[in-house]
Amino acid sequence: MKDSQILSVFQAKPAAPAKTAPAQHLVFDACHLGVVLRAVAFVELVVMVGAMYGTQNFADWLGRTAFVTGGALPAALAWLLASCAAKRPLQRLHPPVQWAMGLLLGALAGAYGCGLIALVAGLEAPPWLGSACTGALLAAALLAGLVWRAKARLPAATAARLAELQQRIQPHFLFNTLNSAIALVRAEPAKAEAVLENLSDLFRSALDDRGEPVDLAQEVALARSYLAIEQVRFGARLQIEWSLDPMAQAARLPPLLLQPLVENAVKHGVEPSATGAQLRISTQRRGSMVVIKVTNTVPAGQGVSGHGLALANVRERLLLLHDVQAKFQAALIDGVYQVRMELPA
């Protein structure tokens, strides 16, 4: 176990030096598969509705839709690629300038789509200005959606952190942990110190102000600290098995995501059982994805209990970070409760 100072998290922290030029933040991020799919679907929907004007029948509408799509779809993809490629330079700009650059890229993409249609159809007077304005207008709508998505992550992460902090300092949990340490002080002082060190690690993570994604390796270390405390409490009743893939440890996920799942497994699997339960945590990299599983046995005849708030919290934060690239499943099958998550490696 790594060395740490007991109760160091309760010491006053020195004031951070004042910053004269705070770093700018990216107000929109187009580098996500879910964003690309939604943007393409939105642009295509606009094209389909716009093609309804002036059409005589379904075949005419279908032909016009296909014709305009030939210019609108490449233009939309060009805007997405340009916005993603310019992610780092945009991050150094002020938010209003980022908005202006997004609209400018939209106008250029609109003109690009108009050029493609004019080239195929042989138009003598292409509507350059109208196409550029349409591109800027569609870009504004996409930017609004991306900015809303980025802002939606902050309240969810903050609420999740507060919920985890409140759960971590519940009186019964703190009492049980300290009671276990007191019982070991004289007989096994080294083990009592280890319990307090693990408790210190948990509080340090809960009180950390950062809300950025963390490595899977950090989440595994935090879960180990929690389970080490519960191992002292439950002894042989808690049987833990780890199966960790070193290739999966760099995967990024929201902070305090794995520990609540492990805590749920202990609460609903070990506590109600006189004989204890088996808990298994596994990680595996499969191509470009990482699969995380947390499984535990439950007492015979016991179904799924609780309100599912922890699971809903984990699912929401995972989807907010990785969008359609993330998957979350939970089920009770043959006396074994399993939570399975998939996220990008």
ChimeraX attribute file (.defattr): number of C-alpha atoms within 10 A of each C-alpha:
attribute: neighborCount
match mode: 1-to-1
recipient: residues
	/A:1	9
	/A:2	6
	/A:3	7
	/A:4	13
	/A:5	10
	/A:6	16
	/A:7	14
	/A:8	14
	/A:9	17
	/A:10	11
	/A:11	7
	/A:12	7
	/A:13	8
	/A:14	6
	/A:15	6
	/A:16	6
	/A:17	6
	/A:18	7
	/A:19	7
	/A:20	6
	/A:21	6
	/A:22	7
	/A:23	11
	/A:24	12
	/A:25	14
	/A:26	18
	/A:27	21
	/A:28	25
	/A:29	19
	/A:30	21
	/A:31	14
	/A:32	15
	/A:33	13
	/A:34	13
	/A:35	19
	/A:36	16
	/A:37	11
	/A:38	13
	/A:39	24
	/A:40	18
	/A:41	13
	/A:42	16
	/A:43	19
	/A:44	19
	/A:45	13
	/A:46	14
	/A:47	19
	/A:48	18
	/A:49	11
	/A:50	14
	/A:51	20
	/A:52	16
	/A:53	10
	/A:54	10
	/A:55	13
	/A:56	9
	/A:57	9
	/A:58	10
	/A:59	10
	/A:60	13
	/A:61	19
	/A:62	14
	/A:63	13
	/A:64	20
	/A:65	21
	/A:66	15
	/A:67	16
	/A:68	19
	/A:69	20
	/A:70	16
	/A:71	21
	/A:72	28
	/A:73	19
	/A:74	17
	/A:75	27
	/A:76	26
	/A:77	15
	/A:78	19
	/A:79	26
	/A:80	26
	/A:81	15
	/A:82	16
	/A:83	20
	/A:84	16
	/A:85	13
	/A:86	14
	/A:87	17
	/A:88	12
	/A:89	10
	/A:90	23
	/A:91	17
	/A:92	14
	/A:93	17
	/A:94	14
	/A:95	16
	/A:96	10
	/A:97	12
	/A:98	21
	/A:99	20
	/A:100	13
	/A:101	16
	/A:102	23
	/A:103	24
	/A:104	19
	/A:105	22
	/A:106	31
	/A:107	26
	/A:108	21
	/A:109	29
	/A:110	30
	/A:111	26
	/A:112	23
	/A:113	26
	/A:114	25
	/A:115	20
	/A:116	17
	/A:117	19
	/A:118	17
	/A:119	12
	/A:120	11
	/A:121	11
	/A:122	11
	/A:123	12
	/A:124	8
	/A:125	7
	/A:126	16
	/A:127	13
	/A:128	18
	/A:129	13
	/A:130	14
	/A:131	22
	/A:132	23
	/A:133	18
	/A:134	17
	/A:135	28
	/A:136	23
	/A:137	16
	/A:138	21
	/A:139	26
	/A:140	18
	/A:141	13
	/A:142	23
	/A:143	21
	/A:144	15
	/A:145	16
	/A:146	18
	/A:147	15
	/A:148	13
	/A:149	17
	/A:150	16
	/A:151	13
	/A:152	12
	/A:153	16
	/A:154	15
	/A:155	10
	/A:156	15
	/A:157	21
	/A:158	14
	/A:159	12
	/A:160	21
	/A:161	22
	/A:162	14
	/A:163	15
	/A:164	19
	/A:165	17
	/A:166	12
	/A:167	13
	/A:168	17
	/A:169	14
	/A:170	10
	/A:171	11
	/A:172	10
	/A:173	13
	/A:174	13
	/A:175	12
	/A:176	14
	/A:177	20
	/A:178	17
	/A:179	13
	/A:180	20
	/A:181	23
	/A:182	16
	/A:183	12
	/A:184	17
	/A:185	13
	/A:186	10
	/A:187	10
	/A:188	12
	/A:189	14
	/A:190	12
	/A:191	16
	/A:192	22
	/A:193	16
	/A:194	21
	/A:195	27
	/A:196	20
	/A:197	22
	/A:198	24
	/A:199	21
	/A:200	20
	/A:201	22
	/A:202	21
	/A:203	18
	/A:204	15
	/A:205	18
	/A:206	22
	/A:207	15
	/A:208	11
	/A:209	10
	/A:210	12
	/A:211	14
	/A:212	11
	/A:213	13
	/A:214	17
	/A:215	15
	/A:216	23
	/A:217	16
	/A:218	18
	/A:219	21
	/A:220	20
	/A:221	15
	/A:222	19
	/A:223	22
	/A:224	17
	/A:225	22
	/A:226	20
	/A:227	19
	/A:228	17
	/A:229	24
	/A:230	21
	/A:231	16
	/A:232	18
	/A:233	17
	/A:234	15
	/A:235	12
	/A:236	12
	/A:237	17
	/A:238	21
	/A:239	15
	/A:240	15
	/A:241	12
	/A:242	13
	/A:243	11
	/A:244	16
	/A:245	14
	/A:246	11
	/A:247	13
	/A:248	22
	/A:249	19
	/A:250	14
	/A:251	18
	/A:252	21
	/A:253	22
	/A:254	22
	/A:255	25
	/A:256	24
	/A:257	24
	/A:258	22
	/A:259	21
	/A:260	19
	/A:261	21
	/A:262	21
	/A:263	16
	/A:264	17
	/A:265	24
	/A:266	23
	/A:267	13
	/A:268	21
	/A:269	23
	/A:270	24
	/A:271	17
	/A:272	14
	/A:273	16
	/A:274	9
	/A:275	11
	/A:276	20
	/A:277	24
	/A:278	18
	/A:279	23
	/A:280	18
	/A:281	21
	/A:282	16
	/A:283	23
	/A:284	19
	/A:285	20
	/A:286	13
	/A:287	8
	/A:288	9
	/A:289	16
	/A:290	23
	/A:291	21
	/A:292	21
	/A:293	19
	/A:294	21
	/A:295	23
	/A:296	24
	/A:297	23
	/A:298	26
	/A:299	18
	/A:300	10
	/A:301	6
	/A:302	12
	/A:303	12
	/A:304	11
	/A:305	7
	/A:306	10
	/A:307	8
	/A:308	10
	/A:309	10
	/A:310	18
	/A:311	17
	/A:312	12
	/A:313	18
	/A:314	20
	/A:315	17
	/A:316	17
	/A:317	20
	/A:318	23
	/A:319	17
	/A:320	18
	/A:321	20
	/A:322	19
	/A:323	16
	/A:324	15
	/A:325	15
	/A:326	18
	/A:327	16
	/A:328	18
	/A:329	12
	/A:330	14
	/A:331	12
	/A:332	15
	/A:333	9
	/A:334	9
	/A:335	14
	/A:336	17
	/A:337	20
	/A:338	21
	/A:339	19
	/A:340	16
	/A:341	19
	/A:342	21
	/A:343	23
	/A:344	18
	/A:345	19
